[in-house]
């Protein structure tokens, strides 16, 4: 039997990496389900914030990459007519969208799909969370009100990563909408636990932030709270991520410097191939985010034996009980200071217990066959 054709529309895709989680979400879905569906990926030829196309990529042509087909669109073809032409050419059984607000890669294909009666699956990627909606709040509120009024998202299947995101979707668009919950598929574990344990014996404390530098991710708060901590041990806070909101970064960049025993440094953007070893070398991931519908950085930290210190604005709860980190209410920043200080003061035996628990939590509870099956059913039931 012929495979069903799924056209994925997304603003950025591999080899791009600066847009963070959404890219990894789609890459992992395609890798896991490419034997079950025929995937076509329509995307731009530019990474987030870049004006030059990816090196070595042929643009405006469908490229057969073994099990999937990808087209990287150049500036001249980033327009409505080109999107329409590609949909007509592929004639997909379903279109998978990865943003609420992208004019070219969500609103345009959604409009075309409605006219051609093509099934649509839309993953809002956390954009309906309270913290996310607080950023450019007025503009988003007006857009959502108008979209409900005209039925923009009528008769589509919503892809929620968690029950929390399901609730966010229904709060925005009503309880009668069709929502399928399928947890994001994580990357596989590549490092052994023994290898990771050996890299923890450094005699220093290393915190890391690995995410986009934007208000939603709340790096400024992490820096402010870490500076309130006390330590007699040499400590580092290494910051990795694309500077997506320069005005936000400029508001605290002068604070990125040595502070007593804590050395704070911005270290640029990590490529996906570098993630495993950076996490393995780190003691804690710090991410006091305003909202995450999933949080790839959190999950990837655990997969590499790195406990996390995060806000309660994610699906991951009661982490201290599970020995995999802390989730704290950042409405009172002192909660974050306390968690950071606990991490600093932790004795080595207790810390290694957290490393082992984090690694096994990923293996036993996050990366399992039920997650793969739920994602497969998401596409099967939509077409």
Secondary structure as UniProt FT lines:
FT   STRAND          4..9
FT   TURN            14..15
FT   TURN            18..20
FT   HELIX           21..33
FT   TURN            34..36
FT   STRAND          37..44
FT   TURN            48..49
FT   TURN            55..56
FT   STRAND          63..64
FT   STRAND          68..73
FT   HELIX           75..77
FT   HELIX           80..90
FT   STRAND          94..97
FT   HELIX           103..107
FT   HELIX           108..116
FT   STRAND          119..122
FT   TURN            125..128
FT   HELIX           130..133
FT   TURN            134..136
FT   HELIX           137..150
FT   TURN            151..155
FT   STRAND          157..160
FT   HELIX           163..173
FT   TURN            175..176
FT   STRAND          178..181
FT   HELIX           193..198
FT   TURN            199..200
FT   STRAND          205..210
FT   HELIX           215..217
FT   HELIX           219..226
FT   TURN            227..228
FT   STRAND          235..240
FT   HELIX           246..250
FT   TURN            251..252
FT   HELIX           253..255
FT   TURN            260..261
FT   STRAND          262..266
FT   HELIX           272..274
FT   HELIX           275..281
FT   STRAND          284..287
FT   HELIX           296..303
FT   TURN            304..305
FT   STRAND          307..311
FT   HELIX           319..322
FT   STRAND          325..328
FT   TURN            330..331
FT   HELIX           334..345
FT   HELIX           348..361
FT   HELIX           362..366
FT   HELIX           369..380
FT   TURN            381..382
//
